[in-house]
Amino acid sequence: MSSATLQVEIPSIYPTDIVFKTFSDFDNIAPRVKPDVFKSIETIEGNGDVGTIKIFTFGDVVPFTTRKYKVDALDVSNHSFSYSFVEGDILMGILNSISYTVKVVPSSDGGSVFQQIVTYNYKGDEKLSEEILKKEKETHEETYKAIEACAAAHA
């Protein structure tokens, strides 16, 4: 099985624990700050820990309607978590899953760096275009910046 990987790294003026805490509340913040992308995020099983399953419903600017994701790992002390999208039209019939690993690491200036690795796991020979991967990266970066701005406004 082949895959494609996308890496996102965004520096922040905020310390690691604040950025991680903010992204731990992604389900509530994302639909408020990017309603065109995220209409709603609903937990259907679990309490946020490993094994929790959530349904994303997308907004009008996204060419997909829903996706189901599962929390694969959560390490609060190391400011990291991972999850996988395992169902939904976001898999476009060519993907088995999309796996995300997020880690927030300290930077030398007292801030932090938000790091995200996205792995698109293909079913067969059909692949996502470079244009789609570029747009995906831009969407992840824009979403991060919107969530950070929201957190800063409410700090």
N, C-alpha and C positions, 0 to 999 in steps of 0.2 A: 504494500500500500504506500503510495507516495503522498507527499504533503508540501505545502508552501507555508513559510513563516514570515510574519510581519512583526517588527520590533518598534515599540514606541517608547521614547524616553523624554520626559518633560521635567525640567528643573522647577523647583518651587522655593519661594522665600520662606515657606512655613516648615516647621520641624516635622520629622517623620511621624510622630504619634498623632499630630493634628491631621495631616494628610490621610493617614491610614484610617483614622476615626471617621473622617468625612466620607471616604469611599466605602466604609462599612455601612453607611446610610444611603448608598446609591439608589436603592429601591424607592426611597421617598424623595430624594433630591432630584434625580434625573428627570422624572416626568414634569417637575416644576420648572426646571431651567432649560430643558430641551423638549417641550411638548410636541414639537414637530417631528421628533425622532422617537420619543418614548411616550406612548399614550398612557400605559399603566404597566406596573410590575407587581405580580401577585404571588405570594407564597401559597403553594397548594399542598405541600407536605414538608414537615420539619420545622425547626425553629431558628434556622440560619447557620447551624453547624454543618459539618460534613454529612452529605446525603440529602440535604434540603433540596427540594425541587421547586422551581419558580417558572411562571409563565410571563413572558414579555409580550405586550401588545404594542405594535409600532404605530407611530404617527403618520401623517400624510406625506411626508417627504421621503419615506422609506418604501422601497418597492416590495416589501414583505409585510405580512400581517402579524404573524406570531412566531414565537420560538420558545422551546422549553429548555431550561438549563438546570444542571445539577451541580451543587457545590462538591468539589472533589477533595479539596484540602483547605485547611484554615489554620494559620500559625500566627496568632495575635502577637506573641512575644517577638517574632521576627518580621512583623508587619508584612505578611504575605498571605495570599490565598490563590486558589485555582478553581476553575469551574469549566464545564463543557456544555455546549449547546448540542443536544442530542435529538431533537425533533423540531419540526416546523419548516415552513417554506423557505426560511433563510438558508437551508441546506441545498436548495436549488436542484435537487435530484442528483447532484454530482458529488456531494460531500457525505461522509459517514458522520462526521462531527466537526465542531470547531472548539478547540481547547484554548483557554486563556490562563496565563499565569501572571499575577500581579505582585509586585514587590515594591515597597517604598524604602529607600535607603538614604542614610544621612549624607549630606554634602559638606564639603570643607568650610562653607560659609555660614553654617548653622541652619541652613534650610534642608531640603531633601530633593531626591529625584524619584519621580514616579516612573516605574519601569513596567512595561506590559509586553508580553510575548503572546502572539496569537498564532495558533497552528491550525491550518485548514487541512483536514484529513480527507483525501480524495477516495472515492469508491473505485474509480477506474482511470481511464486515460484522459477524460475531459478535465480541463483545468480552468481556474479563474484567470481572467486577463490581468495584465499589469495595470491597466486602467482601473479595474475594479479594486485591486489591492491598494492602489494609491488613494482612491476615494475612501476606502475603509480606514486607512491610516489617518487621513484628514478628519474623518468623523470621530475617531477615537481621540485625537488631539483636541478638537473643538469641544467635545463633551467634557474632557478633563478640565479644560480652561473655564467652561461655564460652571461646572460644579465647584471648582476652587473659588471662583468669583462669588458664588452664592455663599459659600462657607465664610469667606472673608467679610462679606456684608453682614453676616449674622454673628460674627465673633465678638 
